[in-house]
Amino acid sequence: MFVPKKCLSPASYFLTEAAIFYKQDRFRAAVNVKNLFDVDYLESSQGNRLNLYYGDPLTVQGTISWEF
């Protein structure tokens, strides 16, 4: 079956990430946000249109650390 090249081109997208942290002496706390606006996007493919892999949705990660 013939598929026009235009049908295989993914749309463009813009990902936004953000981070904020607090540090005092040996204590550190941080929050990281990936895909801030929860954009649907194709991360990769394996040579044909049947093996498309979508990127991660909105992800929030928090960390707390203490230096010894």
Phi, psi and omega per residue, in radians:
M1 nan 2.361 3.123
F2 -1.465 2.242 3.092
V3 -2.135 2.116 3.130
P4 -1.021 2.531 -3.123
K5 -0.997 -0.616 -3.115
K6 -1.067 -0.551 -3.136
C7 -1.200 -0.384 -3.094
L8 -1.656 -0.025 -3.134
S9 -1.562 2.125 3.109
P10 -1.266 2.709 3.107
A11 -1.261 2.710 3.101
S12 -1.320 2.766 -3.139
Y13 -2.631 2.899 -3.121
F14 -2.364 2.013 3.130
L15 -1.688 2.506 3.126
T16 -2.179 2.319 3.073
E17 -2.176 2.647 -3.132
A18 -2.468 2.677 3.100
A19 -2.589 2.558 3.046
I20 -2.505 2.488 3.111
F21 -2.510 2.825 3.102
Y22 -2.296 2.323 3.137
K23 -2.393 2.306 3.069
Q24 -2.540 2.122 -3.092
D25 0.941 -2.003 -3.103
R26 -1.767 0.057 -3.133
F27 -1.716 2.433 3.088
R28 -2.506 2.351 3.061
A29 -2.276 2.456 -3.100
A30 -2.528 2.655 3.015
V31 -2.274 2.201 3.104
N32 -2.034 2.384 3.115
V33 -2.150 2.182 3.093
K34 -1.930 2.508 -3.111
N35 0.958 0.985 -3.017
L36 -0.887 -0.649 -3.096
F37 -1.749 0.237 3.069
D38 0.913 0.903 -3.126
V39 -1.380 2.356 3.010
D40 -1.454 2.203 -3.115
Y41 -2.600 2.707 3.085
L42 -1.548 2.109 -3.122
E43 -1.483 -0.695 3.136
S44 -2.849 2.977 3.052
S45 -2.522 2.885 -3.132
Q46 -2.033 0.986 2.997
G47 1.520 -0.302 3.103
N48 -2.521 2.995 -3.051
R49 -1.378 -0.056 3.124
L50 -1.527 -0.309 -3.117
N51 -2.014 1.207 3.130
L52 -1.770 2.387 -3.124
Y53 -2.069 2.108 -3.138
Y54 -1.460 2.634 3.128
G55 -1.321 2.941 -3.119
D56 -1.176 2.558 3.067
P57 -1.324 -3.008 3.071
L58 -0.881 2.203 -3.105
T59 -2.295 2.260 3.097
V60 -2.067 2.270 -3.125
Q61 -2.285 2.291 3.107
G62 -2.037 2.503 3.082
T63 -2.367 2.550 3.043
I64 -2.287 2.321 -3.141
S65 -2.446 2.747 3.120
W66 -2.370 2.185 -3.141
E67 -1.525 2.334 3.106
F68 -1.716 nan nan
